[in-house]
Amino acid sequence: MRSISGNSQILDLLPEVLFDESRFGGGIPDTVFFPESIEDLRSIICTAHSTAHKIVFAGAQTGLTAGAAPVDNCYLIVFSAMNKINRVTIIDGSPVIFCEPGVTLSTINEFLLSPGSFRYYVPGCETIQNQKFFFPPDPTEPSAHIGGAVATNASGARSYRFGSIRNHIVHITGILSSEDIIQVPRSKYISNGGGFTVYTDNNNRIHIPHPAYTNPSTKNASGYFNKNPLDLIDILIGSEGTLAAFAEIGIKLSPRVEFLSGMSFFGSPGNAFDFADFLRTESQIASIEYFDESALQLLMKCKNDQSVNIPDFPSGKLNAVFWEFMENSPEPFESRMNEFERALEQCNGSFESTWSGFDIEHLVKLKSIRHLVPEMINSTIAQIKTRYPGIRKIATDTAVPPPCFREVIQQYLDLLKDNSLHYVLFGHLGDFHLHLNIIPFDETEFTSALDIYEKMMSLTIAYSGTISAEHGVGKLKQKYFHQMYSKVDIEEMVKIKKTFDPDGIFNPGNLF
């Protein structure tokens, strides 16, 4: 197992592990470990327990809330060397792949394209060789580790139809800060209010209480999950590394679906939102994504890049909705074309002002355009940071209940326009979950942006929304997380934390 110790060594050799995509500066760890097995992972936790070191877990550092940013003098565990797909097993008639936490989402997709000819043999791959399967949530960042994605309950464009990662995880092997191992299969530990009793591999008994707080009704990745009845595995999913170290994760696969896609352009946000309302009535729609005028203008900056090759936007159409249709599930798109055409016309759009992705090449191209927007925002911020190092992107990850969605978005935009700040708005319109990215061009604008962001969080909470719908809370949003839940709610979550991690060793600063 590789490890590097000492501030100067870590700063010289591993500067990339000190930050995630938020670029929030945490601390400098005492030692950075790269475990290669569950035995390595357990050994590190054992040492930390005896030396009273805190532990921070890190994946590919693609997060946006500093959840994997180390604190001073901690042990930083980087999972990049625990990167094997271990096996394929059939559970309740469905194939499940068991992965180490450092397996990337792109590796999972690569394996599923051709399980029998993957770069190494995966036991049980024969069971899925003759049928195509996929991992439906489709998080935006393919380089993300599955461990980090599960820790934040990540989602993506297709989560509109298939749900977040939570819906597809059926087993977690976790190591507690006591060094004990727990096996948590889905449906084994169910509470109807009385909590859970779990025995570890050392036959130690743990009782986890069933909390009484209520999560927001919206798409949500803020705080420990709760409902009644409650499955224990769902508390671990989205717990942001605060309860257990994930050593192995079981992912339920779904039969592959063929998708058709379109990117429809409209003259106003209202028209685009109206078309999204129609799409939500269509049972075969898998994703509904939005791009406002600022996002399209950003895309135009790379129009001449031959590797992207973006066509001209339809004249006068400055807002767009990207959508995916599940072909032949059960109906072909052709049977729904008249309804789509009528809906487009009612929203002042048309098929003439829609880019189509009716084959795999065009579908990939449309999806790449969608992913290009956050990449260009990050590139813009990186350029600004060369002049003003203290600046970072400030972006919302909020979701609000459907009836107040348009009103809240308009209030967000009014705040920005009143302060003449640059922004880009895009995201998961199907879930009423847009990312409003504020781009400050100097330190004065950065200060204004922070103030406006705080007002946006207060507004979101006032409308019973969530401050984080998919990225988690991490260290950056802790303040707003404690405003979103009551003091009693937070105390219940802390009680759960102490049940799993009595000494508060794991991921200090995340959530609490």
HELIX and SHEET records of a PDB file:
HELIX    1   1 ASN A    7  LEU A   13  1                                   7    
HELIX    2   2 PRO A   15  LEU A   18  5                                   4    
HELIX    3   3 ILE A   38  THR A   51  1                                  14    
HELIX    4   4 PHE A   79  ALA A   81  5                                   3    
HELIX    5   5 LEU A  105  LEU A  113  1                                   9    
HELIX    6   6 PRO A  115  SER A  117  5                                   3    
HELIX    7   7 CYS A  125  ILE A  128  5                                   4    
HELIX    8   8 ILE A  146  ALA A  151  1                                   6    
HELIX    9   9 SER A  159  PHE A  162  1                                   4    
HELIX   10  10 ILE A  165  HIS A  168  5                                   4    
HELIX   11  11 LEU A  232  LEU A  236  1                                   5    
HELIX   12  12 PRO A  269  ARG A  280  1                                  12    
HELIX   13  13 GLU A  293  MET A  300  1                                   8    
HELIX   14  14 PHE A  333  ARG A  336  5                                   4    
HELIX   15  15 MET A  337  GLN A  346  1                                  10    
HELIX   16  16 ILE A  360  LYS A  385  1                                  26    
HELIX   17  17 PRO A  402  CYS A  404  5                                   3    
HELIX   18  18 PHE A  405  ASP A  418  1                                  14    
HELIX   19  19 LEU A  429  ASP A  431  5                                   3    
HELIX   20  20 GLU A  443  ALA A  462  1                                  20    
HELIX   21  21 GLN A  478  MET A  484  1                                   7    
HELIX   22  22 LYS A  487  PHE A  500  1                                  14    
SHEET    1   A 4 ARG A   2  SER A   5  0                                        
SHEET    2   A 4 THR A  31  PHE A  34 -1                                        
SHEET    3   A 4 TYR A  75  VAL A  78  1                                        
SHEET    4   A 4 ILE A  55  ALA A  58  1                                        
SHEET    1   B 5 ILE A  85  ILE A  91  0                                        
SHEET    2   B 5 SER A  94  CYS A  99 -1                                        
SHEET    3   B 5 ALA A 245  LYS A 252 -1                                        
SHEET    4   B 5 ILE A 169  ILE A 175 -1                                        
SHEET    5   B 5 ILE A 181  PRO A 185 -1                                        
SHEET    1   C 2 PHE A 133  PHE A 134  0                                        
SHEET    2   C 2 SER A 254  PRO A 255 -1                                        
SHEET    1   D 2 ILE A 190  SER A 191  0                                        
SHEET    2   D 2 LEU A 230  ASP A 231 -1                                        
SHEET    1   E 2 PHE A 196  TYR A 199  0                                        
SHEET    2   E 2 ARG A 205  ILE A 208 -1                                        
SHEET    1   F 7 THR A 354  GLY A 357  0                                        
SHEET    2   F 7 PHE A 259  PHE A 266 -1                                        
SHEET    3   F 7 ASN A 319  MET A 326 -1                                        
SHEET    4   F 7 ILE A 285  PHE A 291 -1                                        
SHEET    5   F 7 HIS A 422  HIS A 428 -1                                        
SHEET    6   F 7 HIS A 433  ILE A 439 -1                                        
SHEET    7   F 7 ILE A 394  ALA A 395 -1                                        
END                                                                             
